[in-house]
Amino acid sequence: MVNDLKIDFERVFGAEGQGAYFAPGRVNLIGEHTDYNGGNVFPCALTFGTYAIATKRDDKKVRLYSKNFDQLGIIEFDVNEIKYEKGHDWANYPKGVIWAFNESGKKITSGMDVLFYGNIPNGAGLSSSASIELATAVILKDLFSFDVDMIEMVKLSKQAENIFIGVNCGIMDQFAIGMGKEGCAILLDTNTLKYEYAKVDIEGASIVIANTNKRRGLADSKYNERRSQCEEALKDLQVGLDIRALGEIDEATFEANKGLIKDYINVKRAKHAVYENQRTLRAVEALSNKDIDLFGKLMNESHVSLRDDYEVTGIELDTLVELAWDQKGVIGSRMTGAGFGGCTVSIVKNEFVQDFIKNVGSQYKENIGYEADFYVAQIGDGARKL
Ligand code: GLA
């Protein structure tokens, strides 16, 4: 892969590329819509992601090229003119990371040529954007010899996404992609950023990702709406409770105080955030006890809560998950990521994976009218120089 990309680099930029870099995509096993509520998440990095070849330049030109968007050609700008430009499309992500480095005092003073290639299915909710961001962060660290650790790069990438791009995401995606570890998921407390690795010991079973292939049309506005509903619920609860985030309370405290929340829709949103957070802790404990059936049951409960209380699923995700629940050998299945489209994640016993893909695939096509895509996922390492 890297050798092919070096050849492409030379063809596109007319000179040899120096360093090769990689940042993965991510899948979240459980803990959905908890990362902006001060709760826990349990994602892992994948073995597919974004590759990049980069060379520092002596002048001020930044030239970016993506093999995935070759119709857009080379996108060029001056290193001193870092501003969001709609026409620069995907290149706003690396640009945003340059901006975030500058803002933090790590000034990018000269230009660079960078070629990107990603094999994460685009727009599938497996974080291709956070993956480009972390790939860029690792490139900048290397080309400009910055003394910056991975957690700081994770935060800078999130800042790029929140402020430069204007998407109000939590920290889960950037964290999983920066800090991922082969064979492990990361239990991250988004309130404190304390984290621990947990081996995903599911011997005899696989993680199967299914892509609805649904365009995530209104996803961003609905995402922001859910965030503000949780914020309103928190404000109402704070009248009676001394808390700073929904992630600080357990189910019993929520049930005893939910009467404080004025809007009944907000009660459902907050309920999901509180219950999902506790569910995530229980799921990680189940995994460490090798109780994979309980882990799967909690995944299923997570989906029901995202469907009925948080209302971020939709017919495509529900169809994939409900078909999955009916298949032999399925330990658990749920939507993953922001929702409204994107992917599901299922744990399936190895001997049933092929039947799973065949049956769920054909029934999904029959019900929805177009195909789903399936990937048997491997858990890989985080962003790095190759
Ligand atoms: C998106 C966001 C994450 C997180 C998930 C939902 O992937 O980027 O920060 O909020 O949705 O869990």
Residues whose N, C-alpha, C, O or C-beta is under 5 A from the ligand:
A	BS01	GLA	G31 E32 H33 T34 D35 C169 G170 I171 M172 D173 G337 A338
